[in-house]
Amino acid sequence: MRRRQSSSNPYTSSRRSSTNTTANPKLPAASIWLPILGHRLGIRNRKHHELLLLAIIASILALWFLTPFSDYCAACILWTVPVITDVELGRQSIVSLESKYPRVQDRWGVQKIGMELVKAGRNARYNDNNNKFFGSIFDNIDEYEWDFGVVHAPNLVNAFALPGGIIRVTDSLLQHLYLSNGEIAALL
């Protein structure tokens, strides 16, 4: 009569071993629950378990990137942060940023163009009360302290936004690209 060899690997044994797999640091975490899930689905082969894990991961990634699920999650998280906290964080961040990249004179009209965009957002909010899409985008537009400006960063061609409505464009970006007013508005 042949004796069955005992194995601590859940993939090679059709029955669970009496050893504690969580104490074995060489086994991945999926080796604990994947055989149980695979067994319930009728999968007994290690290769099929790995394919099942790959299918689960691919499904989660598809759900995240191909559906608006990630947008809903982000909106839920962002709605929990009060606007006043966002504005205060922006005030603290701008102090450290402008110590490294000082603000320079705005020869390109970034502040003016930015404020025109904010004004257009306010008008869209007040004029399109029946439009739920614009109403929800511009609900908090008046609560932010909008500040558009240009900072001196010789080796950095970029634009960025800080919390609370602070938006900065580097002078190198504006010098290298020769942007029109419409292009600056699109950038902001």
Salt bridges, closest charged atoms under 4 A:
GLU50 OE2 - ARG46 NE 3.17
GLU88 OE1 - ARG91 NH1 2.99
GLU98 OE2 - ARG168 NH2 3.11
ASP142 OD1 - ARG122 NE 2.49
ASP142 OD2 - ARG125 NH1 3.44
GLU145 OE2 - ARG91 NH2 2.31
ASP147 OD1 - ARG103 NH2 3.23
ASP147 OD2 - ARG168 NH2 2.83
ASP171 OD2 - HIS152 ND1 2.65
